[in-house]
Amino acid sequence: MAGHSRWKTIKAARLREDVEYVQAGLDLRLGDMVRARRIELGLTQAEVAQHARISQPALSRIEGGGGVPTLAMLDRLARAMGTTFTITVGQNAA
């Protein structure tokens, strides 16, 4: 019985790691999109951050996949860059 309990613990840890891995990938993808659009527009992080009313280090974290912005922050970033972000959630989102 002790082995079964240990396996449940290991399995739960692996599932958490899988979820964290997927989330990290999504965070990096979002950051890549924000950075690509900013660069496409020829804007610096400092310019976008100032117009979005966030710090430049906060924008850097988002672009690096290390910070997950709120929807309100994404809206401010989009307005600062004069663009829109379309967010699709789920595999079969409409």
PDB file of N, CA, C and O in Angstrom:
ATOM      1  N   MET A   1       0.805  -1.204   0.000  1.00  0.00           N
ATOM      2  CA  MET A   1       0.000   0.000   0.000  1.00  0.00           C
ATOM      3  C   MET A   1       0.840   1.257   0.000  1.00  0.00           C
ATOM      4  O   MET A   1       0.456   2.258  -0.605  1.00  0.00           O
ATOM      5  N   ALA A   2       1.974   1.224   0.664  1.00  0.00           N
ATOM      6  CA  ALA A   2       2.814   2.418   0.741  1.00  0.00           C
ATOM      7  C   ALA A   2       3.304   2.824  -0.646  1.00  0.00           C
ATOM      8  O   ALA A   2       3.396   4.014  -0.946  1.00  0.00           O
ATOM      9  N   GLY A   3       3.621   1.840  -1.499  1.00  0.00           N
ATOM     10  CA  GLY A   3       4.076   2.132  -2.852  1.00  0.00           C
ATOM     11  C   GLY A   3       3.017   2.843  -3.667  1.00  0.00           C
ATOM     12  O   GLY A   3       3.333   3.745  -4.443  1.00  0.00           O
ATOM     13  N   HIS A   4       1.756   2.448  -3.500  1.00  0.00           N
ATOM     14  CA  HIS A   4       0.653   3.062  -4.230  1.00  0.00           C
ATOM     15  C   HIS A   4       0.495   4.527  -3.825  1.00  0.00           C
ATOM     16  O   HIS A   4       0.273   5.391  -4.674  1.00  0.00           O
ATOM     17  N   SER A   5       0.607   4.796  -2.546  1.00  0.00           N
ATOM     18  CA  SER A   5       0.499   6.165  -2.051  1.00  0.00           C
ATOM     19  C   SER A   5       1.626   7.025  -2.610  1.00  0.00           C
ATOM     20  O   SER A   5       1.418   8.172  -3.007  1.00  0.00           O
ATOM     21  N   ARG A   6       2.820   6.447  -2.630  1.00  0.00           N
ATOM     22  CA  ARG A   6       3.971   7.178  -3.179  1.00  0.00           C
ATOM     23  C   ARG A   6       3.751   7.480  -4.656  1.00  0.00           C
ATOM     24  O   ARG A   6       4.069   8.577  -5.114  1.00  0.00           O
ATOM     25  N   TRP A   7       3.212   6.524  -5.409  1.00  0.00           N
ATOM     26  CA  TRP A   7       2.958   6.734  -6.833  1.00  0.00           C
ATOM     27  C   TRP A   7       1.949   7.876  -7.034  1.00  0.00           C
ATOM     28  O   TRP A   7       2.116   8.701  -7.933  1.00  0.00           O
ATOM     29  N   LYS A   8       0.927   7.920  -6.215  1.00  0.00           N
ATOM     30  CA  LYS A   8      -0.062   9.008  -6.325  1.00  0.00           C
ATOM     31  C   LYS A   8       0.618  10.362  -6.123  1.00  0.00           C
ATOM     32  O   LYS A   8       0.305  11.326  -6.822  1.00  0.00           O
ATOM     33  N   THR A   9       1.532  10.433  -5.183  1.00  0.00           N
ATOM     34  CA  THR A   9       2.261  11.676  -4.919  1.00  0.00           C
ATOM     35  C   THR A   9       3.128  12.050  -6.116  1.00  0.00           C
ATOM     36  O   THR A   9       3.148  13.208  -6.534  1.00  0.00           O
ATOM     37  N   ILE A  10       3.839  11.084  -6.664  1.00  0.00           N
ATOM     38  CA  ILE A  10       4.700  11.324  -7.829  1.00  0.00           C
ATOM     39  C   ILE A  10       3.857  11.735  -9.027  1.00  0.00           C
ATOM     40  O   ILE A  10       4.207  12.675  -9.741  1.00  0.00           O
ATOM     41  N   LYS A  11       2.746  11.036  -9.251  1.00  0.00           N
ATOM     42  CA  LYS A  11       1.862  11.344 -10.378  1.00  0.00           C
ATOM     43  C   LYS A  11       1.309  12.762 -10.251  1.00  0.00           C
ATOM     44  O   LYS A  11       1.279  13.501 -11.235  1.00  0.00           O
ATOM     45  N   ALA A  12       0.876  13.144  -9.067  1.00  0.00           N
ATOM     46  CA  ALA A  12       0.342  14.494  -8.849  1.00  0.00           C
ATOM     47  C   ALA A  12       1.407  15.548  -9.135  1.00  0.00           C
ATOM     48  O   ALA A  12       1.108  16.585  -9.728  1.00  0.00           O
ATOM     49  N   ALA A  13       2.627  15.296  -8.725  1.00  0.00           N
ATOM     50  CA  ALA A  13       3.722  16.243  -8.970  1.00  0.00           C
ATOM     51  C   ALA A  13       3.990  16.365 -10.468  1.00  0.00           C
ATOM     52  O   ALA A  13       4.203  17.466 -10.974  1.00  0.00           O
ATOM     53  N   ARG A  14       3.979  15.247 -11.172  1.00  0.00           N
ATOM     54  CA  ARG A  14       4.217  15.282 -12.619  1.00  0.00           C
ATOM     55  C   ARG A  14       3.106  16.027 -13.342  1.00  0.00           C
ATOM     56  O   ARG A  14       3.373  16.777 -14.281  1.00  0.00           O
ATOM     57  N   LEU A  15       1.870  15.833 -12.919  1.00  0.00           N
ATOM     58  CA  LEU A  15       0.760  16.548 -13.545  1.00  0.00           C
ATOM     59  C   LEU A  15       0.898  18.051 -13.335  1.00  0.00           C
ATOM     60  O   LEU A  15       0.643  18.833 -14.251  1.00  0.00           O
ATOM     61  N   ARG A  16       1.307  18.464 -12.119  1.00  0.00           N
ATOM     62  CA  ARG A  16       1.532  19.894 -11.854  1.00  0.00           C
ATOM     63  C   ARG A  16       2.625  20.437 -12.757  1.00  0.00           C
ATOM     64  O   ARG A  16       2.509  21.543 -13.284  1.00  0.00           O
ATOM     65  N   GLU A  17       3.692  19.658 -12.936  1.00  0.00           N
ATOM     66  CA  GLU A  17       4.795  20.083 -13.797  1.00  0.00           C
ATOM     67  C   GLU A  17       4.321  20.247 -15.235  1.00  0.00           C
ATOM     68  O   GLU A  17       4.707  21.201 -15.910  1.00  0.00           O
ATOM     69  N   ASP A  18       3.477  19.314 -15.715  1.00  0.00           N
ATOM     70  CA  ASP A  18       2.954  19.413 -17.079  1.00  0.00           C
ATOM     71  C   ASP A  18       2.137  20.684 -17.252  1.00  0.00           C
ATOM     72  O   ASP A  18       2.275  21.378 -18.259  1.00  0.00           O
ATOM     73  N   VAL A  19       1.289  20.994 -16.282  1.00  0.00           N
ATOM     74  CA  VAL A  19       0.461  22.199 -16.347  1.00  0.00           C
ATOM     75  C   VAL A  19       1.351  23.435 -16.323  1.00  0.00           C
ATOM     76  O   VAL A  19       1.122  24.379 -17.079  1.00  0.00           O
ATOM     77  N   GLU A  20       2.348  23.436 -15.472  1.00  0.00           N
ATOM     78  CA  GLU A  20       3.269  24.575 -15.387  1.00  0.00           C
ATOM     79  C   GLU A  20       4.050  24.734 -16.681  1.00  0.00           C
ATOM     80  O   GLU A  20       4.311  25.859 -17.108  1.00  0.00           O
ATOM     81  N   TYR A  21       4.427  23.631 -17.311  1.00  0.00           N
ATOM     82  CA  TYR A  21       5.161  23.670 -18.572  1.00  0.00           C
ATOM     83  C   TYR A  21       4.296  24.281 -19.668  1.00  0.00           C
ATOM     84  O   TYR A  21       4.761  25.126 -20.433  1.00  0.00           O
ATOM     85  N   VAL A  22       3.047  23.857 -19.744  1.00  0.00           N
ATOM     86  CA  VAL A  22       2.118  24.398 -20.739  1.00  0.00           C
ATOM     87  C   VAL A  22       1.902  25.885 -20.486  1.00  0.00           C
ATOM     88  O   VAL A  22       1.911  26.681 -21.425  1.00  0.00           O
ATOM     89  N   GLN A  23       1.708  26.268 -19.226  1.00  0.00           N
ATOM     90  CA  GLN A  23       1.487  27.675 -18.887  1.00  0.00           C
ATOM     91  C   GLN A  23       2.700  28.510 -19.258  1.00  0.00           C
ATOM     92  O   GLN A  23       2.552  29.613 -19.785  1.00  0.00           O
ATOM     93  N   ALA A  24       3.887  28.007 -18.994  1.00  0.00           N
ATOM     94  CA  ALA A  24       5.105  28.743 -19.341  1.00  0.00           C
ATOM     95  C   ALA A  24       5.192  28.956 -20.843  1.00  0.00           C
ATOM     96  O   ALA A  24       5.608  30.021 -21.300  1.00  0.00           O
ATOM     97  N   GLY A  25       4.805  27.955 -21.606  1.00  0.00           N
ATOM     98  CA  GLY A  25       4.803  28.085 -23.066  1.00  0.00           C
ATOM     99  C   GLY A  25       3.835  29.160 -23.529  1.00  0.00           C
ATOM    100  O   GLY A  25       4.145  29.932 -24.436  1.00  0.00           O
ATOM    101  N   LEU A  26       2.664  29.214 -22.907  1.00  0.00           N
ATOM    102  CA  LEU A  26       1.680  30.245 -23.258  1.00  0.00           C
ATOM    103  C   LEU A  26       2.187  31.632 -22.882  1.00  0.00           C
ATOM    104  O   LEU A  26       2.006  32.587 -23.637  1.00  0.00           O
ATOM    105  N   ASP A  27       2.819  31.744 -21.721  1.00  0.00           N
ATOM    106  CA  ASP A  27       3.375  33.023 -21.272  1.00  0.00           C
ATOM    107  C   ASP A  27       4.444  33.513 -22.249  1.00  0.00           C
ATOM    108  O   ASP A  27       4.481  34.694 -22.596  1.00  0.00           O
ATOM    109  N   LEU A  28       5.315  32.598 -22.690  1.00  0.00           N
ATOM    110  CA  LEU A  28       6.363  32.958 -23.643  1.00  0.00           C
ATOM    111  C   LEU A  28       5.772  33.382 -24.979  1.00  0.00           C
ATOM    112  O   LEU A  28       6.246  34.332 -25.603  1.00  0.00           O
ATOM    113  N   ARG A  29       4.741  32.678 -25.413  1.00  0.00           N
ATOM    114  CA  ARG A  29       4.099  33.010 -26.696  1.00  0.00           C
ATOM    115  C   ARG A  29       3.478  34.407 -26.653  1.00  0.00           C
ATOM    116  O   ARG A  29       3.617  35.183 -27.598  1.00  0.00           O
ATOM    117  N   LEU A  30       2.798  34.718 -25.558  1.00  0.00           N
ATOM    118  CA  LEU A  30       2.201  36.040 -25.410  1.00  0.00           C
ATOM    119  C   LEU A  30       3.294  37.103 -25.415  1.00  0.00           C
ATOM    120  O   LEU A  30       3.167  38.121 -26.095  1.00  0.00           O
ATOM    121  N   GLY A  31       4.363  36.873 -24.664  1.00  0.00           N
ATOM    122  CA  GLY A  31       5.469  37.822 -24.626  1.00  0.00           C
ATOM    123  C   GLY A  31       6.083  38.045 -25.999  1.00  0.00           C
ATOM    124  O   GLY A  31       6.410  39.173 -26.370  1.00  0.00           O
ATOM    125  N   ASP A  32       6.234  36.958 -26.750  1.00  0.00           N
ATOM    126  CA  ASP A  32       6.786  37.065 -28.109  1.00  0.00           C
ATOM    127  C   ASP A  32       5.887  37.935 -28.991  1.00  0.00           C
ATOM    128  O   ASP A  32       6.378  38.740 -29.782  1.00  0.00           O
ATOM    129  N   MET A  33       4.578  37.769 -28.850  1.00  0.00           N
ATOM    130  CA  MET A  33       3.645  38.550 -29.665  1.00  0.00           C
ATOM    131  C   MET A  33       3.693  40.035 -29.313  1.00  0.00           C
ATOM    132  O   MET A  33       3.672  40.889 -30.199  1.00  0.00           O
ATOM    133  N   VAL A  34       3.756  40.334 -28.033  1.00  0.00           N
ATOM    134  CA  VAL A  34       3.827  41.732 -27.595  1.00  0.00           C
ATOM    135  C   VAL A  34       5.125  42.357 -28.105  1.00  0.00           C
ATOM    136  O   VAL A  34       5.113  43.460 -28.651  1.00  0.00           O
ATOM    137  N   ARG A  35       6.236  41.658 -27.928  1.00  0.00           N
ATOM    138  CA  ARG A  35       7.535  42.175 -28.359  1.00  0.00           C
ATOM    139  C   ARG A  35       7.575  42.357 -29.874  1.00  0.00           C
ATOM    140  O   ARG A  35       8.049  43.383 -30.362  1.00  0.00           O
ATOM    141  N   ALA A  36       7.082  41.371 -30.620  1.00  0.00           N
ATOM    142  CA  ALA A  36       7.098  41.450 -32.083  1.00  0.00           C
ATOM    143  C   ALA A  36       6.312  42.662 -32.575  1.00  0.00           C
ATOM    144  O   ALA A  36       6.757  43.370 -33.479  1.00  0.00           O
ATOM    145  N   ARG A  37       5.154  42.898 -31.985  1.00  0.00           N
ATOM    146  CA  ARG A  37       4.338  44.045 -32.405  1.00  0.00           C
ATOM    147  C   ARG A  37       5.035  45.353 -32.059  1.00  0.00           C
ATOM    148  O   ARG A  37       5.033  46.290 -32.858  1.00  0.00           O
ATOM    149  N   ARG A  38       5.631  45.422 -30.870  1.00  0.00           N
ATOM    150  CA  ARG A  38       6.333  46.639 -30.454  1.00  0.00           C
ATOM    151  C   ARG A  38       7.479  46.944 -31.411  1.00  0.00           C
ATOM    152  O   ARG A  38       7.657  48.086 -31.832  1.00  0.00           O
ATOM    153  N   ILE A  39       8.250  45.924 -31.750  1.00  0.00           N
ATOM    154  CA  ILE A  39       9.385  46.099 -32.653  1.00  0.00           C
ATOM    155  C   ILE A  39       8.905  46.464 -34.054  1.00  0.00           C
ATOM    156  O   ILE A  39       9.488  47.323 -34.716  1.00  0.00           O
ATOM    157  N   GLU A  40       7.846  45.809 -34.496  1.00  0.00           N
ATOM    158  CA  GLU A  40       7.266  46.106 -35.808  1.00  0.00           C
ATOM    159  C   GLU A  40       6.887  47.587 -35.919  1.00  0.00           C
ATOM    160  O   GLU A  40       7.008  48.192 -36.984  1.00  0.00           O
ATOM    161  N   LEU A  41       6.433  48.152 -34.814  1.00  0.00           N
ATOM    162  CA  LEU A  41       6.025  49.558 -34.792  1.00  0.00           C
ATOM    163  C   LEU A  41       7.213  50.498 -34.564  1.00  0.00           C
ATOM    164  O   LEU A  41       7.061  51.718 -34.635  1.00  0.00           O
ATOM    165  N   GLY A  42       8.388  49.937 -34.292  1.00  0.00           N
ATOM    166  CA  GLY A  42       9.575  50.749 -34.073  1.00  0.00           C
ATOM    167  C   GLY A  42       9.577  51.477 -32.741  1.00  0.00           C
ATOM    168  O   GLY A  42      10.157  52.556 -32.616  1.00  0.00           O
ATOM    169  N   LEU A  43       8.929  50.887 -31.746  1.00  0.00           N
ATOM    170  CA  LEU A  43       8.835  51.510 -30.428  1.00  0.00           C
ATOM    171  C   LEU A  43       9.792  50.842 -29.448  1.00  0.00           C
ATOM    172  O   LEU A  43      10.083  49.651 -29.567  1.00  0.00           O
ATOM    173  N   THR A  44      10.273  51.604 -28.493  1.00  0.00           N
ATOM    174  CA  THR A  44      11.120  51.048 -27.438  1.00  0.00           C
ATOM    175  C   THR A  44      10.235  50.565 -26.292  1.00  0.00           C
ATOM    176  O   THR A  44       9.067  50.937 -26.185  1.00  0.00           O
ATOM    177  N   GLN A  45      10.817  49.736 -25.447  1.00  0.00           N
ATOM    178  CA  GLN A  45      10.080  49.304 -24.254  1.00  0.00           C
ATOM    179  C   GLN A  45       9.714  50.510 -23.398  1.00  0.00           C
ATOM    180  O   GLN A  45       8.610  50.580 -22.857  1.00  0.00           O
ATOM    181  N   ALA A  46      10.632  51.450 -23.275  1.00  0.00           N
ATOM    182  CA  ALA A  46      10.375  52.632 -22.440  1.00  0.00           C
ATOM    183  C   ALA A  46       9.191  53.433 -22.973  1.00  0.00           C
ATOM    184  O   ALA A  46       8.364  53.904 -22.192  1.00  0.00           O
ATOM    185  N   GLU A  47       9.101  53.591 -24.289  1.00  0.00           N
ATOM    186  CA  GLU A  47       7.991  54.345 -24.876  1.00  0.00           C
ATOM    187  C   GLU A  47       6.655  53.657 -24.619  1.00  0.00           C
ATOM    188  O   GLU A  47       5.692  54.295 -24.192  1.00  0.00           O
ATOM    189  N   VAL A  48       6.602  52.369 -24.876  1.00  0.00           N
ATOM    190  CA  VAL A  48       5.356  51.629 -24.681  1.00  0.00           C
ATOM    191  C   VAL A  48       4.971  51.613 -23.206  1.00  0.00           C
ATOM    192  O   VAL A  48       3.812  51.832 -22.855  1.00  0.00           O
ATOM    193  N   ALA A  49       5.948  51.354 -22.352  1.00  0.00           N
ATOM    194  CA  ALA A  49       5.672  51.302 -20.913  1.00  0.00           C
ATOM    195  C   ALA A  49       5.116  52.630 -20.416  1.00  0.00           C
ATOM    196  O   ALA A  49       4.148  52.654 -19.657  1.00  0.00           O
ATOM    197  N   GLN A  50       5.724  53.731 -20.841  1.00  0.00           N
ATOM    198  CA  GLN A  50       5.255  55.046 -20.398  1.00  0.00           C
ATOM    199  C   GLN A  50       3.810  55.286 -20.840  1.00  0.00           C
ATOM    200  O   GLN A  50       2.989  55.742 -20.044  1.00  0.00           O
ATOM    201  N   HIS A  51       3.494  54.984 -22.100  1.00  0.00           N
ATOM    202  CA  HIS A  51       2.135  55.197 -22.590  1.00  0.00           C
ATOM    203  C   HIS A  51       1.122  54.237 -21.960  1.00  0.00           C
ATOM    204  O   HIS A  51      -0.057  54.567 -21.825  1.00  0.00           O
ATOM    205  N   ALA A  52       1.591  53.054 -21.578  1.00  0.00           N
ATOM    206  CA  ALA A  52       0.698  52.061 -20.963  1.00  0.00           C
ATOM    207  C   ALA A  52       0.608  52.230 -19.445  1.00  0.00           C
ATOM    208  O   ALA A  52      -0.149  51.525 -18.777  1.00  0.00           O
ATOM    209  N   ARG A  53       1.383  53.164 -18.913  1.00  0.00           N
ATOM    210  CA  ARG A  53       1.400  53.431 -17.469  1.00  0.00           C
ATOM    211  C   ARG A  53       1.846  52.211 -16.660  1.00  0.00           C
ATOM    212  O   ARG A  53       1.265  51.874 -15.628  1.00  0.00           O
ATOM    213  N   ILE A  54       2.902  51.560 -17.167  1.00  0.00           N
ATOM    214  CA  ILE A  54       3.550  50.481 -16.417  1.00  0.00           C
ATOM    215  C   ILE A  54       5.049  50.761 -16.444  1.00  0.00           C
ATOM    216  O   ILE A  54       5.505  51.627 -17.191  1.00  0.00           O
ATOM    217  N   SER A  55       5.801  50.049 -15.650  1.00  0.00           N
ATOM    218  CA  SER A  55       7.248  50.258 -15.648  1.00  0.00           C
ATOM    219  C   SER A  55       7.880  49.506 -16.825  1.00  0.00           C
ATOM    220  O   SER A  55       7.331  48.524 -17.324  1.00  0.00           O
ATOM    221  N   GLN A  56       9.022  49.986 -17.244  1.00  0.00           N
ATOM    222  CA  GLN A  56       9.750  49.309 -18.317  1.00  0.00           C
ATOM    223  C   GLN A  56      10.149  47.895 -17.885  1.00  0.00           C
ATOM    224  O   GLN A  56      10.045  46.970 -18.691  1.00  0.00           O
ATOM    225  N   PRO A  57      10.607  47.694 -16.628  1.00  0.00           N
ATOM    226  CA  PRO A  57      10.921  46.318 -16.212  1.00  0.00           C
ATOM    227  C   PRO A  57       9.686  45.385 -16.249  1.00  0.00           C
ATOM    228  O   PRO A  57       9.812  44.196 -16.541  1.00  0.00           O
ATOM    229  N   ALA A  58       8.503  45.935 -15.951  1.00  0.00           N
ATOM    230  CA  ALA A  58       7.289  45.111 -16.014  1.00  0.00           C
ATOM    231  C   ALA A  58       7.028  44.677 -17.453  1.00  0.00           C
ATOM    232  O   ALA A  58       6.669  43.526 -17.703  1.00  0.00           O
ATOM    233  N   LEU A  59       7.209  45.601 -18.402  1.00  0.00           N
ATOM    234  CA  LEU A  59       7.028  45.249 -19.812  1.00  0.00           C
ATOM    235  C   LEU A  59       8.084  44.231 -20.238  1.00  0.00           C
ATOM    236  O   LEU A  59       7.782  43.301 -20.986  1.00  0.00           O
ATOM    237  N   SER A  60       9.295  44.398 -19.775  1.00  0.00           N
ATOM    238  CA  SER A  60      10.358  43.460 -20.098  1.00  0.00           C
ATOM    239  C   SER A  60      10.018  42.054 -19.595  1.00  0.00           C
ATOM    240  O   SER A  60      10.253  41.066 -20.291  1.00  0.00           O
ATOM    241  N   ARG A  61       9.465  41.973 -18.383  1.00  0.00           N
ATOM    242  CA  ARG A  61       9.065  40.661 -17.834  1.00  0.00           C
ATOM    243  C   ARG A  61       7.974  40.034 -18.699  1.00  0.00           C
ATOM    244  O   ARG A  61       8.017  38.837 -18.983  1.00  0.00           O
ATOM    245  N   ILE A  62       6.992  40.841 -19.118  1.00  0.00           N
ATOM    246  CA  ILE A  62       5.911  40.316 -19.957  1.00  0.00           C
ATOM    247  C   ILE A  62       6.486  39.790 -21.265  1.00  0.00           C
ATOM    248  O   ILE A  62       6.161  38.683 -21.694  1.00  0.00           O
ATOM    249  N   GLU A  63       7.342  40.588 -21.895  1.00  0.00           N
ATOM    250  CA  GLU A  63       7.932  40.179 -23.172  1.00  0.00           C
ATOM    251  C   GLU A  63       8.807  38.944 -23.024  1.00  0.00           C
ATOM    252  O   GLU A  63       8.952  38.171 -23.971  1.00  0.00           O
ATOM    253  N   GLY A  64       9.384  38.752 -21.862  1.00  0.00           N
ATOM    254  CA  GLY A  64      10.222  37.581 -21.615  1.00  0.00           C
ATOM    255  C   GLY A  64       9.454  36.367 -21.137  1.00  0.00           C
ATOM    256  O   GLY A  64      10.046  35.322 -20.867  1.00  0.00           O
ATOM    257  N   GLY A  65       8.142  36.495 -21.029  1.00  0.00           N
ATOM    258  CA  GLY A  65       7.312  35.375 -20.595  1.00  0.00           C
ATOM    259  C   GLY A  65       7.286  35.189 -19.098  1.00  0.00           C
ATOM    260  O   GLY A  65       6.768  34.184 -18.611  1.00  0.00           O
ATOM    261  N   GLY A  66       7.833  36.135 -18.354  1.00  0.00           N
ATOM    262  CA  GLY A  66       7.909  36.001 -16.908  1.00  0.00           C
ATOM    263  C   GLY A  66       6.825  36.719 -16.149  1.00  0.00           C
ATOM    264  O   GLY A  66       6.747  36.608 -14.926  1.00  0.00           O
ATOM    265  N   GLY A  67       5.996  37.445 -16.841  1.00  0.00           N
ATOM    266  CA  GLY A  67       4.910  38.161 -16.180  1.00  0.00           C
ATOM    267  C   GLY A  67       3.633  37.971 -16.958  1.00  0.00           C
ATOM    268  O   GLY A  67       3.623  38.104 -18.181  1.00  0.00           O
ATOM    269  N   VAL A  68       2.571  37.665 -16.276  1.00  0.00           N
ATOM    270  CA  VAL A  68       1.291  37.464 -16.933  1.00  0.00           C
ATOM    271  C   VAL A  68       0.446  38.711 -16.708  1.00  0.00           C
ATOM    272  O   VAL A  68       0.015  38.973 -15.585  1.00  0.00           O
ATOM    273  N   PRO A  69       0.205  39.482 -17.765  1.00  0.00           N
ATOM    274  CA  PRO A  69      -0.563  40.714 -17.599  1.00  0.00           C
ATOM    275  C   PRO A  69      -2.042  40.436 -17.409  1.00  0.00           C
ATOM    276  O   PRO A  69      -2.571  39.433 -17.888  1.00  0.00           O
ATOM    277  N   THR A  70      -2.691  41.333 -16.708  1.00  0.00           N
ATOM    278  CA  THR A  70      -4.145  41.261 -16.600  1.00  0.00           C
ATOM    279  C   THR A  70      -4.749  41.701 -17.930  1.00  0.00           C
ATOM    280  O   THR A  70      -4.051  42.246 -18.785  1.00  0.00           O
ATOM    281  N   LEU A  71      -6.031  41.464 -18.099  1.00  0.00           N
ATOM    282  CA  LEU A  71      -6.691  41.929 -19.316  1.00  0.00           C
ATOM    283  C   LEU A  71      -6.648  43.450 -19.402  1.00  0.00           C
ATOM    284  O   LEU A  71      -6.500  44.009 -20.488  1.00  0.00           O
ATOM    285  N   ALA A  72      -6.777  44.120 -18.254  1.00  0.00           N
ATOM    286  CA  ALA A  72      -6.710  45.584 -18.246  1.00  0.00           C
ATOM    287  C   ALA A  72      -5.329  46.060 -18.700  1.00  0.00           C
ATOM    288  O   ALA A  72      -5.220  47.039 -19.437  1.00  0.00           O
ATOM    289  N   MET A  73      -4.273  45.366 -18.259  1.00  0.00           N
ATOM    290  CA  MET A  73      -2.932  45.755 -18.672  1.00  0.00           C
ATOM    291  C   MET A  73      -2.732  45.490 -20.159  1.00  0.00           C
ATOM    292  O   MET A  73      -2.109  46.295 -20.852  1.00  0.00           O
ATOM    293  N   LEU A  74      -3.253  44.371 -20.655  1.00  0.00           N
ATOM    294  CA  LEU A  74      -3.159  44.091 -22.094  1.00  0.00           C
ATOM    295  C   LEU A  74      -3.874  45.174 -22.893  1.00  0.00           C
ATOM    296  O   LEU A  74      -3.407  45.581 -23.958  1.00  0.00           O
ATOM    297  N   ASP A  75      -5.001  45.634 -22.377  1.00  0.00           N
ATOM    298  CA  ASP A  75      -5.733  46.705 -23.051  1.00  0.00           C
ATOM    299  C   ASP A  75      -4.882  47.975 -23.096  1.00  0.00           C
ATOM    300  O   ASP A  75      -4.809  48.634 -24.132  1.00  0.00           O
ATOM    301  N   ARG A  76      -4.241  48.319 -21.981  1.00  0.00           N
ATOM    302  CA  ARG A  76      -3.379  49.510 -21.944  1.00  0.00           C
ATOM    303  C   ARG A  76      -2.190  49.350 -22.891  1.00  0.00           C
ATOM    304  O   ARG A  76      -1.804  50.307 -23.562  1.00  0.00           O
ATOM    305  N   LEU A  77      -1.607  48.155 -22.953  1.00  0.00           N
ATOM    306  CA  LEU A  77      -0.500  47.910 -23.879  1.00  0.00           C
ATOM    307  C   LEU A  77      -0.958  48.055 -25.328  1.00  0.00           C
ATOM    308  O   LEU A  77      -0.264  48.660 -26.145  1.00  0.00           O
ATOM    309  N   ALA A  78      -2.113  47.505 -25.641  1.00  0.00           N
ATOM    310  CA  ALA A  78      -2.638  47.615 -26.998  1.00  0.00           C
ATOM    311  C   ALA A  78      -2.880  49.078 -27.368  1.00  0.00           C
ATOM    312  O   ALA A  78      -2.532  49.507 -28.468  1.00  0.00           O
ATOM    313  N   ARG A  79      -3.466  49.829 -26.465  1.00  0.00           N
ATOM    314  CA  ARG A  79      -3.712  51.250 -26.731  1.00  0.00           C
ATOM    315  C   ARG A  79      -2.394  52.010 -26.884  1.00  0.00           C
ATOM    316  O   ARG A  79      -2.285  52.893 -27.734  1.00  0.00           O
ATOM    317  N   ALA A  80      -1.404  51.677 -26.076  1.00  0.00           N
ATOM    318  CA  ALA A  80      -0.101  52.344 -26.145  1.00  0.00           C
ATOM    319  C   ALA A  80       0.568  52.103 -27.498  1.00  0.00           C
ATOM    320  O   ALA A  80       1.329  52.940 -27.982  1.00  0.00           O
ATOM    321  N   MET A  81       0.274  50.947 -28.103  1.00  0.00           N
ATOM    322  CA  MET A  81       0.870  50.624 -29.392  1.00  0.00           C
ATOM    323  C   MET A  81      -0.093  50.875 -30.548  1.00  0.00           C
ATOM    324  O   MET A  81       0.243  50.612 -31.703  1.00  0.00           O
ATOM    325  N   GLY A  82      -1.289  51.382 -30.245  1.00  0.00           N
ATOM    326  CA  GLY A  82      -2.264  51.649 -31.301  1.00  0.00           C
ATOM    327  C   GLY A  82      -2.660  50.393 -32.048  1.00  0.00           C
ATOM    328  O   GLY A  82      -2.805  50.413 -33.270  1.00  0.00           O
ATOM    329  N   THR A  83      -2.833  49.313 -31.329  1.00  0.00           N
ATOM    330  CA  THR A  83      -3.130  48.029 -31.951  1.00  0.00           C
ATOM    331  C   THR A  83      -4.189  47.291 -31.138  1.00  0.00           C
ATOM    332  O   THR A  83      -4.686  47.817 -30.143  1.00  0.00           O
ATOM    333  N   THR A  84      -4.524  46.113 -31.543  1.00  0.00           N
ATOM    334  CA  THR A  84      -5.447  45.272 -30.784  1.00  0.00           C
ATOM    335  C   THR A  84      -4.805  43.905 -30.578  1.00  0.00           C
ATOM    336  O   THR A  84      -3.962  43.476 -31.365  1.00  0.00           O
ATOM    337  N   PHE A  85      -5.207  43.242 -29.532  1.00  0.00           N
ATOM    338  CA  PHE A  85      -4.822  41.864 -29.282  1.00  0.00           C
ATOM    339  C   PHE A  85      -6.089  41.039 -29.305  1.00  0.00           C
ATOM    340  O   PHE A  85      -7.087  41.407 -28.685  1.00  0.00           O
ATOM    341  N   THR A  86      -6.055  39.939 -30.009  1.00  0.00           N
ATOM    342  CA  THR A  86      -7.170  39.008 -30.033  1.00  0.00           C
ATOM    343  C   THR A  86      -6.748  37.795 -29.232  1.00  0.00           C
ATOM    344  O   THR A  86      -5.724  37.173 -29.515  1.00  0.00           O
ATOM    345  N   ILE A  87      -7.551  37.460 -28.221  1.00  0.00           N
ATOM    346  CA  ILE A  87      -7.221  36.341 -27.338  1.00  0.00           C
ATOM    347  C   ILE A  87      -8.198  35.212 -27.618  1.00  0.00           C
ATOM    348  O   ILE A  87      -9.414  35.401 -27.603  1.00  0.00           O
ATOM    349  N   THR A  88      -7.645  34.042 -27.871  1.00  0.00           N
ATOM    350  CA  THR A  88      -8.438  32.845 -28.097  1.00  0.00           C
ATOM    351  C   THR A  88      -8.125  31.876 -26.973  1.00  0.00           C
ATOM    352  O   THR A  88      -6.960  31.592 -26.694  1.00  0.00           O
ATOM    353  N   VAL A  89      -9.154  31.375 -26.336  1.00  0.00           N
ATOM    354  CA  VAL A  89      -8.967  30.456 -25.222  1.00  0.00           C
ATOM    355  C   VAL A  89      -9.548  29.109 -25.594  1.00  0.00           C
ATOM    356  O   VAL A  89     -10.686  29.025 -26.056  1.00  0.00           O
ATOM    357  N   GLY A  90      -8.774  28.056 -25.394  1.00  0.00           N
ATOM    358  CA  GLY A  90      -9.238  26.707 -25.679  1.00  0.00           C
ATOM    359  C   GLY A  90      -8.910  26.289 -27.102  1.00  0.00           C
ATOM    360  O   GLY A  90      -8.622  27.122 -27.961  1.00  0.00           O
ATOM    361  N   GLN A  91      -8.956  24.998 -27.334  1.00  0.00           N
ATOM    362  CA  GLN A  91      -8.596  24.463 -28.648  1.00  0.00           C
ATOM    363  C   GLN A  91      -9.652  24.744 -29.696  1.00  0.00           C
ATOM    364  O   GLN A  91      -9.319  24.976 -30.858  1.00  0.00           O
ATOM    365  N   ASN A  92     -10.913  24.727 -29.312  1.00  0.00           N
ATOM    366  CA  ASN A  92     -11.984  24.887 -30.280  1.00  0.00           C
ATOM    367  C   ASN A  92     -12.759  26.189 -30.048  1.00  0.00           C
ATOM    368  O   ASN A  92     -13.979  26.240 -30.206  1.00  0.00           O
ATOM    369  N   ALA A  93     -12.022  27.233 -29.671  1.00  0.00           N
ATOM    370  CA  ALA A  93     -12.670  28.516 -29.373  1.00  0.00           C
ATOM    371  C   ALA A  93     -13.321  29.069 -30.637  1.00  0.00           C
ATOM    372  O   ALA A  93     -12.810  28.916 -31.746  1.00  0.00           O
ATOM    373  N   ALA A  94     -14.444  29.706 -30.434  1.00  0.00           N
ATOM    374  CA  ALA A  94     -15.186  30.289 -31.562  1.00  0.00           C
ATOM    375  C   ALA A  94     -14.633  31.656 -31.898  1.00  0.00           C
ATOM    376  O   ALA A  94     -15.122  32.311 -32.818  1.00  0.00           O
TER     377      ALA A  94
END
